[in-house]
Amino acid sequence: MTMAMLTSKGQITIPADVRRDLKVDTGDRVEFIQIAPGRYEFVAATQNVTQLKGMFGKPAKKVSIDDMNKAVAQRGAAAR
């Protein structure tokens, strides 16, 4: 089991073997994802959002920005 200690400033040093396994380096981002009350998953957030392109296939129809804004306004008005 790999452990780390929390400093008085709320910082931790990620052990080298964990950094290697997650393929993270200085300046990389990581995320803390709550998976249950009091339990978090620590994951590397090193992928660029452009890598998600095409993940879900082509949309059935194109939607304009104006249509999106109208839909948001309608949902917002309905929520009040």
C-alpha positions in Angstrom: 0.0 0.0 0.0 1.3 3.4 -1.0 0.8 6.3 1.5 1.3 10.0 1.5 1.1 12.6 4.3 -1.0 15.8 4.3 0.9 19.0 5.2 -0.4 21.8 7.3 -1.1 23.7 4.0 -3.4 20.9 2.7 -0.8 19.6 0.2 0.4 16.0 -0.5 3.3 14.7 -2.4 2.1 12.0 -4.8 4.5 9.0 -4.5 6.7 8.4 -7.5 5.3 4.9 -8.2 1.8 6.4 -8.3 2.9 9.3 -10.6 4.5 6.7 -13.0 1.4 4.5 -13.0 -0.9 7.5 -13.7 1.6 8.9 -16.2 1.5 12.4 -14.6 4.3 14.9 -14.3 4.9 18.4 -13.1 2.1 20.7 -14.2 -0.4 17.9 -15.1 -3.9 18.1 -13.8 -5.6 15.5 -11.6 -9.2 15.1 -10.6 -10.8 13.9 -7.4 -14.1 12.2 -8.2 -16.5 11.4 -5.4 -17.6 7.8 -5.8 -19.4 7.5 -2.4 -19.7 9.7 0.7 -16.2 10.0 2.2 -14.6 8.1 -0.7 -12.9 9.6 -3.7 -11.1 8.4 -6.8 -7.9 10.1 -7.9 -7.4 10.2 -11.6 -5.1 11.9 -14.1 -6.8 14.5 -16.2 -4.2 14.7 -18.9 -6.2 14.0 -22.0 -7.2 16.9 -24.2 -10.9 17.4 -24.9 -10.3 17.2 -28.6 -9.5 13.5 -28.2 -13.2 12.9 -27.5 -14.2 14.0 -31.0 -16.2 11.3 -32.8 -16.7 9.3 -29.6 -20.5 9.3 -30.1 -20.8 9.3 -33.9 -22.4 12.0 -36.0 -25.5 13.8 -34.6 -28.9 13.0 -36.2 -29.3 16.7 -37.0 -27.3 19.8 -36.6 -28.4 22.4 -34.0 -27.6 26.1 -34.3 -26.3 28.2 -31.4 -29.5 30.2 -31.5 -31.6 27.0 -31.2 -29.4 25.9 -28.2 -29.9 29.3 -26.5 -33.7 29.1 -27.0 -33.8 25.7 -25.5 -31.8 26.8 -22.5 -34.0 29.9 -22.0 -37.2 27.7 -22.3 -35.9 25.2 -19.7 -34.8 28.0 -17.4 -38.2 29.6 -17.6 -40.0 26.3 -17.0 -37.9 25.7 -13.9 -39.1 28.8 -12.1 
